Protein backbone atom coordinates (compact mmCIF):
# COMPACT_ATOMS: atom_id res chain seq x y z
CA UNK A 1 0.00 0.00 0.00
CA UNK A 2 1.60 3.24 -1.13
CA UNK A 3 0.30 6.47 0.36
CA UNK A 4 1.52 9.83 -0.81
CA UNK A 5 1.46 11.68 2.50
CA UNK A 6 1.07 15.26 1.43
CA UNK A 7 -0.23 18.22 3.30
CA UNK A 8 -2.67 19.27 0.65
CA UNK A 9 -5.08 20.53 3.29
CA UNK A 10 -2.45 22.61 5.07
CA UNK A 11 -0.94 23.97 1.88
CA UNK A 12 -4.37 24.71 0.45
CA UNK A 13 -5.12 26.66 3.63
CA UNK A 14 -2.00 28.70 2.91
CA UNK A 15 -3.25 29.59 -0.53
CA UNK A 16 -6.67 30.68 0.66
CA UNK A 17 -6.12 31.95 4.21
CA UNK A 18 -4.89 35.44 3.50
CA UNK A 19 -7.46 37.13 1.35
CA UNK A 20 -6.54 40.65 2.32
CA UNK A 21 -6.67 42.73 5.43
CA UNK A 22 -3.99 43.80 7.87
CA UNK A 23 -4.68 41.43 10.76
CA UNK A 24 -3.34 37.91 11.17
CA UNK A 25 -5.36 35.19 9.39
CA UNK A 26 -5.73 31.83 11.13
CA UNK A 27 -6.80 28.58 9.49
CA UNK A 28 -7.78 25.44 11.39
CA UNK A 29 -6.18 22.25 10.18
CA UNK A 30 -7.85 19.11 11.49
CA UNK A 31 -7.93 18.27 15.19
CA UNK A 32 -8.09 21.94 16.17
CA UNK A 33 -4.50 22.63 15.07
CA UNK A 34 -4.10 26.14 13.69
CA UNK A 35 -1.71 27.87 11.36
CA UNK A 36 -1.39 31.64 11.13
CA UNK A 37 -0.53 33.97 8.30
CA UNK A 38 0.80 37.22 9.80
CA UNK A 39 -1.05 40.35 8.70
CA UNK A 40 2.10 41.83 7.17
CA UNK A 41 2.52 38.86 4.79
CA UNK A 42 0.77 39.28 1.46
CA UNK A 43 0.43 37.23 -1.67
CA UNK A 44 0.14 33.52 -2.22
CA UNK A 45 3.87 32.86 -2.19
CA UNK A 46 4.48 34.77 1.06
CA UNK A 47 1.48 33.14 2.69
CA UNK A 48 2.64 29.70 1.62
CA UNK A 49 6.13 30.33 2.99
CA UNK A 50 4.67 31.61 6.29
CA UNK A 51 2.55 28.47 6.68
CA UNK A 52 5.35 26.09 5.75
CA UNK A 53 7.60 27.89 8.25
CA UNK A 54 5.27 26.73 11.04
CA UNK A 55 5.60 23.10 10.01
CA UNK A 56 8.55 20.86 10.83
CA UNK A 57 9.97 20.93 7.32
CA UNK A 58 13.63 21.33 6.49
CA UNK A 59 14.46 24.77 5.02
CA UNK A 60 15.45 23.30 1.63
CA UNK A 61 12.01 21.67 1.31
CA UNK A 62 10.12 24.86 2.13
CA UNK A 63 12.13 26.77 -0.48
CA UNK A 64 11.58 24.02 -3.05
CA UNK A 65 7.80 23.92 -2.52
CA UNK A 66 7.47 27.70 -2.77
CA UNK A 67 9.64 27.72 -5.92
CA UNK A 68 7.54 24.94 -7.46
CA UNK A 69 4.31 26.82 -6.75
CA UNK A 70 5.86 29.98 -8.26
CA UNK A 71 6.63 28.01 -11.44
CA UNK A 72 3.16 26.49 -11.67
CA UNK A 73 1.11 29.48 -10.53
CA UNK A 74 2.02 32.79 -12.16
CA UNK A 75 1.61 36.04 -10.20
CA UNK A 76 -1.40 36.89 -12.34
CA UNK A 77 -2.97 33.47 -11.65
CA UNK A 78 -2.24 33.87 -7.94
CA UNK A 79 -4.02 37.22 -7.97
CA UNK A 80 -6.98 35.70 -9.83
CA UNK A 81 -7.07 32.84 -7.33
CA UNK A 82 -7.90 35.24 -4.52
CA UNK A 83 -10.93 36.51 -6.49
CA UNK A 84 -12.49 33.06 -7.03
CA UNK A 85 -15.33 31.73 -4.88
CA UNK A 86 -14.02 29.67 -1.96
CA UNK A 87 -14.86 26.27 -3.46
CA UNK A 88 -13.02 27.09 -6.69
CA UNK A 89 -10.05 28.54 -4.74
CA UNK A 90 -9.82 25.36 -2.69
CA UNK A 91 -9.93 23.18 -5.80
CA UNK A 92 -7.21 25.16 -7.58
CA UNK A 93 -5.10 25.34 -4.42
CA UNK A 94 -5.28 21.58 -3.98
CA UNK A 95 -4.43 21.06 -7.64
CA UNK A 96 -1.28 23.17 -7.35
CA UNK A 97 -0.09 22.04 -3.93
CA UNK A 98 -0.74 18.34 -4.53
CA UNK A 99 2.09 18.39 -7.06
CA UNK A 100 4.60 20.66 -5.29
CA UNK A 101 5.50 18.48 -2.29
CA UNK A 102 5.96 15.22 -4.20
CA UNK A 103 8.00 16.99 -6.91
CA UNK A 104 10.39 18.31 -4.26
CA UNK A 105 10.61 14.96 -2.49
CA UNK A 106 11.47 13.20 -5.77
CA UNK A 107 14.11 15.80 -6.63
CA UNK A 108 16.17 15.05 -3.52
CA UNK A 109 16.97 12.18 -1.22
CA UNK A 110 17.37 14.51 1.77
CA UNK A 111 15.00 14.26 4.76
CA UNK A 112 11.93 16.46 4.44
CA UNK A 113 10.94 16.62 8.11
CA UNK A 114 13.21 17.99 10.83
CA UNK A 115 13.78 15.08 13.24
CA UNK A 116 14.28 17.61 16.07
CA UNK A 117 10.95 19.36 15.50
CA UNK A 118 8.78 20.31 18.45
CA UNK A 119 5.63 18.37 19.35
CA UNK A 120 3.59 21.40 18.27
CA UNK A 121 5.16 21.42 14.80
CA UNK A 122 4.71 17.67 14.51
CA UNK A 123 1.09 18.12 15.62
CA UNK A 124 0.44 20.24 12.55
CA UNK A 125 2.04 17.60 10.38
CA UNK A 126 0.02 14.89 12.13
CA UNK A 127 -3.20 16.82 11.39
CA UNK A 128 -2.34 16.95 7.69
CA UNK A 129 -1.43 13.27 7.63
CA UNK A 130 -4.63 12.39 9.51
CA UNK A 131 -6.67 13.96 6.72
CA UNK A 132 -4.77 11.89 4.14
CA UNK A 133 -5.18 8.72 6.24
CA UNK A 134 -8.94 9.25 6.56
CA UNK A 135 -9.27 9.89 2.83
CA UNK A 136 -7.34 6.70 2.09
CA UNK A 137 -9.57 4.69 4.45
CA UNK A 138 -12.69 6.07 2.75
CA UNK A 139 -11.23 5.43 -0.71
CA UNK A 140 -10.60 1.81 0.30
CA UNK A 141 -14.34 1.63 1.10
CA UNK A 142 -13.90 0.86 4.77
CA UNK A 143 -17.05 1.04 6.87
CA UNK A 144 -17.71 4.13 8.99
CA UNK A 145 -16.69 2.15 12.10
CA UNK A 146 -13.45 1.05 10.43
CA UNK A 147 -12.67 4.64 9.33
CA UNK A 148 -13.26 5.82 12.91
CA UNK A 149 -10.96 3.05 14.13
CA UNK A 150 -8.24 4.12 11.68
CA UNK A 151 -8.57 7.73 12.84
CA UNK A 152 -8.36 6.70 16.50
CA UNK A 153 -5.44 4.38 15.91
CA UNK A 154 -3.59 7.07 13.96
CA UNK A 155 -3.96 9.46 16.91
CA UNK A 156 -1.76 7.04 18.88
CA UNK A 157 1.12 7.23 16.39
CA UNK A 158 4.17 8.68 18.16
CA UNK A 159 6.03 11.84 17.15
CA UNK A 160 8.95 9.66 16.08
CA UNK A 161 6.64 7.71 13.77
CA UNK A 162 5.34 10.98 12.29
CA UNK A 163 8.96 11.88 11.44
CA UNK A 164 9.41 8.44 9.85
CA UNK A 165 6.26 8.95 7.76
CA UNK A 166 7.90 12.08 6.38
CA UNK A 167 11.48 10.85 6.06
CA UNK A 168 11.43 7.08 6.09
CA UNK A 169 11.73 4.54 3.34
CA UNK A 170 8.67 3.16 1.64
CA UNK A 171 9.03 -0.01 3.74
CA UNK A 172 9.16 2.00 6.99
CA UNK A 173 6.11 4.07 5.99
CA UNK A 174 4.25 0.94 4.98
CA UNK A 175 5.00 -0.67 8.36
CA UNK A 176 3.52 2.28 10.23
CA UNK A 177 0.46 2.45 7.98
CA UNK A 178 -0.13 -1.28 8.30
CA UNK A 179 0.02 -0.94 12.09
CA UNK A 180 -2.73 1.67 11.82
CA UNK A 181 -4.96 -0.04 9.25
CA UNK A 182 -4.57 -3.75 10.00
CA UNK A 183 -6.39 -3.90 13.37
CA UNK A 184 -9.20 -1.74 12.00
CA UNK A 185 -9.74 -3.70 8.79
CA UNK A 186 -10.17 -6.87 10.88
CA UNK A 187 -12.80 -5.08 12.99
CA UNK A 188 -16.35 -5.47 11.75
C-alpha positions as CSV (number, residue, x, y, z in Angstrom):
1,X,0.0,0.0,0.0
2,X,1.6,3.2,-1.1
3,X,0.3,6.5,0.4
4,X,1.5,9.8,-0.8
5,X,1.5,11.7,2.5
6,X,1.1,15.3,1.4
7,X,-0.2,18.2,3.3
8,X,-2.7,19.3,0.6
9,X,-5.1,20.5,3.3
10,X,-2.5,22.6,5.1
11,X,-0.9,24.0,1.9
12,X,-4.4,24.7,0.5
13,X,-5.1,26.7,3.6
14,X,-2.0,28.7,2.9
15,X,-3.3,29.6,-0.5
16,X,-6.7,30.7,0.7
17,X,-6.1,31.9,4.2
18,X,-4.9,35.4,3.5
19,X,-7.5,37.1,1.3
20,X,-6.5,40.7,2.3
21,X,-6.7,42.7,5.4
22,X,-4.0,43.8,7.9
23,X,-4.7,41.4,10.8
24,X,-3.3,37.9,11.2
25,X,-5.4,35.2,9.4
26,X,-5.7,31.8,11.1
27,X,-6.8,28.6,9.5
28,X,-7.8,25.4,11.4
29,X,-6.2,22.3,10.2
30,X,-7.9,19.1,11.5
31,X,-7.9,18.3,15.2
32,X,-8.1,21.9,16.2
33,X,-4.5,22.6,15.1
34,X,-4.1,26.1,13.7
35,X,-1.7,27.9,11.4
36,X,-1.4,31.6,11.1
37,X,-0.5,34.0,8.3
38,X,0.8,37.2,9.8
39,X,-1.1,40.4,8.7
40,X,2.1,41.8,7.2
41,X,2.5,38.9,4.8
42,X,0.8,39.3,1.5
43,X,0.4,37.2,-1.7
44,X,0.1,33.5,-2.2
45,X,3.9,32.9,-2.2
46,X,4.5,34.8,1.1
47,X,1.5,33.1,2.7
48,X,2.6,29.7,1.6
49,X,6.1,30.3,3.0
50,X,4.7,31.6,6.3
51,X,2.5,28.5,6.7
52,X,5.4,26.1,5.7
53,X,7.6,27.9,8.2
54,X,5.3,26.7,11.0
55,X,5.6,23.1,10.0
56,X,8.5,20.9,10.8
57,X,10.0,20.9,7.3
58,X,13.6,21.3,6.5
59,X,14.5,24.8,5.0
60,X,15.4,23.3,1.6
61,X,12.0,21.7,1.3
62,X,10.1,24.9,2.1
63,X,12.1,26.8,-0.5
64,X,11.6,24.0,-3.0
65,X,7.8,23.9,-2.5
66,X,7.5,27.7,-2.8
67,X,9.6,27.7,-5.9
68,X,7.5,24.9,-7.5
69,X,4.3,26.8,-6.8
70,X,5.9,30.0,-8.3
71,X,6.6,28.0,-11.4
72,X,3.2,26.5,-11.7
73,X,1.1,29.5,-10.5
74,X,2.0,32.8,-12.2
75,X,1.6,36.0,-10.2
76,X,-1.4,36.9,-12.3
77,X,-3.0,33.5,-11.6
78,X,-2.2,33.9,-7.9
79,X,-4.0,37.2,-8.0
80,X,-7.0,35.7,-9.8
81,X,-7.1,32.8,-7.3
82,X,-7.9,35.2,-4.5
83,X,-10.9,36.5,-6.5
84,X,-12.5,33.1,-7.0
85,X,-15.3,31.7,-4.9
86,X,-14.0,29.7,-2.0
87,X,-14.9,26.3,-3.5
88,X,-13.0,27.1,-6.7
89,X,-10.1,28.5,-4.7
90,X,-9.8,25.4,-2.7
91,X,-9.9,23.2,-5.8
92,X,-7.2,25.2,-7.6
93,X,-5.1,25.3,-4.4
94,X,-5.3,21.6,-4.0
95,X,-4.4,21.1,-7.6
96,X,-1.3,23.2,-7.3
97,X,-0.1,22.0,-3.9
98,X,-0.7,18.3,-4.5
99,X,2.1,18.4,-7.1
100,X,4.6,20.7,-5.3
101,X,5.5,18.5,-2.3
102,X,6.0,15.2,-4.2
103,X,8.0,17.0,-6.9
104,X,10.4,18.3,-4.3
105,X,10.6,15.0,-2.5
106,X,11.5,13.2,-5.8
107,X,14.1,15.8,-6.6
108,X,16.2,15.1,-3.5
109,X,17.0,12.2,-1.2
110,X,17.4,14.5,1.8
111,X,15.0,14.3,4.8
112,X,11.9,16.5,4.4
113,X,10.9,16.6,8.1
114,X,13.2,18.0,10.8
115,X,13.8,15.1,13.2
116,X,14.3,17.6,16.1
117,X,11.0,19.4,15.5
118,X,8.8,20.3,18.4
119,X,5.6,18.4,19.3
120,X,3.6,21.4,18.3
121,X,5.2,21.4,14.8
122,X,4.7,17.7,14.5
123,X,1.1,18.1,15.6
124,X,0.4,20.2,12.5
125,X,2.0,17.6,10.4
126,X,0.0,14.9,12.1
127,X,-3.2,16.8,11.4
128,X,-2.3,16.9,7.7
129,X,-1.4,13.3,7.6
130,X,-4.6,12.4,9.5
131,X,-6.7,14.0,6.7
132,X,-4.8,11.9,4.1
133,X,-5.2,8.7,6.2
134,X,-8.9,9.3,6.6
135,X,-9.3,9.9,2.8
136,X,-7.3,6.7,2.1
137,X,-9.6,4.7,4.4
138,X,-12.7,6.1,2.8
139,X,-11.2,5.4,-0.7
140,X,-10.6,1.8,0.3
141,X,-14.3,1.6,1.1
142,X,-13.9,0.9,4.8
143,X,-17.1,1.0,6.9
144,X,-17.7,4.1,9.0
145,X,-16.7,2.2,12.1
146,X,-13.4,1.1,10.4
147,X,-12.7,4.6,9.3
148,X,-13.3,5.8,12.9
149,X,-11.0,3.0,14.1
150,X,-8.2,4.1,11.7
151,X,-8.6,7.7,12.8
152,X,-8.4,6.7,16.5
153,X,-5.4,4.4,15.9
154,X,-3.6,7.1,14.0
155,X,-4.0,9.5,16.9
156,X,-1.8,7.0,18.9
157,X,1.1,7.2,16.4
158,X,4.2,8.7,18.2
159,X,6.0,11.8,17.2
160,X,8.9,9.7,16.1
161,X,6.6,7.7,13.8
162,X,5.3,11.0,12.3
163,X,9.0,11.9,11.4
164,X,9.4,8.4,9.9
165,X,6.3,9.0,7.8
166,X,7.9,12.1,6.4
167,X,11.5,10.9,6.1
168,X,11.4,7.1,6.1
169,X,11.7,4.5,3.3
170,X,8.7,3.2,1.6
171,X,9.0,0.0,3.7
172,X,9.2,2.0,7.0
173,X,6.1,4.1,6.0
174,X,4.2,0.9,5.0
175,X,5.0,-0.7,8.4
176,X,3.5,2.3,10.2
177,X,0.5,2.5,8.0
178,X,-0.1,-1.3,8.3
179,X,0.0,-0.9,12.1
180,X,-2.7,1.7,11.8
181,X,-5.0,0.0,9.3
182,X,-4.6,-3.8,10.0
183,X,-6.4,-3.9,13.4
184,X,-9.2,-1.7,12.0
185,X,-9.7,-3.7,8.8
186,X,-10.2,-6.9,10.9
187,X,-12.8,-5.1,13.0
188,X,-16.4,-5.5,11.7
